[in-house]
């Protein structure tokens, strides 16, 4: 994916970063706005961002329920998982800015199918 400096508007790599930065909102926004919704790379990043955000919310809820019950000793893992999530989010934005696709397990192939 290369940046489009000839066409008006945002370059592809900036739009890809914004898809991840804004989560579900950014993904949906760039799936609705032309000409970005016509580009397969931007569509991939938008769908992967949406799926990643949903997966993170589900993981947070499930972990909160499990760790609040009899397995409350697992609460020490939450900061580590949060740090890993932050690292993944930053890594995806960095790679998107460089014009590269990182296909995450499970949600990446789903994003490729939708793109």
N, C-alpha and C positions, 0 to 999 in steps of 0.2 A: 504494500500500500504506500503510495507516494503522496506527497502533499500537492494540492492543486493551487498553484500560485496565480495561474492565469484566469481562473473563474472567480466571479464575485462571491463574497460570503466567506465563511470559515473554511480552512483547509481540512482535508480528511483526517489528518492525525489529531488536530485539535478537537474535532467533533467526536472522534473515537475516545479521546480522554474525557471529554465532557459526558459521554454516555456512562462511563464508570464513575466519574466524580459525583454525578447527580443521581445515581442509582436507578430506581424504577422510573422516576420522573424524567431523567435524562434519556433513558432508553425509549420510553413512550414518546417523548417529545420529538426525538430525531427519527422515529418511525413514522411520525405524522407530517413532518415538515419536508416539502420538496425543496431542493433536489436530493437531499440527503437520504430520503427513503428509497431512492432508486439505486443507491450504491450497495453492492453486496457486502463489502467490507464494513461499512458503517452499520448495515443491518445486522451483521454478525455480532459486532461489539454491542449494539443496542440490546439484542436478544440475550447475549451472554450476561450483560449487566443486569438485566431484569431477572433472569433465572438465578444469578448469583445472589442478588439482594433477597429474593424470596427464600432461597435455600438458607441464607444466613439468619433470616428472621425465624424460620422454622427451627433451625438448630438452636437458636437462642431460647425459644419457648420450650422446646423439649428438654434442653439442658437445665433450664430454670425449674421445670417441674420435677425432673429426676433428682437434681441436687437439693431441692427443698424438702424432699421426703426422707426416707431412711438412708439415702446415700448422700447426706449433706456433707460428708467429708470430701466429696468431689469438688466442693466450691473452690478449692485452691487451684483447680485446673482452669477456671474461667478466665483469669488474667492471661494465662498462656494461650488459650484459644483466641482470645481477643487480639493479642499481639500477632498471632499467626494470621488472623483475618485481616488485620491492618497491613501486614507485610504483603499478603496476596493482593490486596486492593491496590497498594502502591506499585507493586510489580506489574500488574495488569495495565495500570495507567502509563507506566514507563514504557512498556513494550508497545502499547497502542500508539504512543507518541512517536516511537521509532518506526512505526509502520509495520510492525510484526503482529501476527495472530498467535495468541497462546490459547490452545484449545484445552479447556479444563475437562477433567474426567466427568462423565455423565452429562453435565449441562452443556459442555462444548459441542458435542455432536448434535444435541437438540437445537442449539443455536445455529449450527451450520445448516440443518434441515430447514429451519425457518427462514434463513437468509436467502 
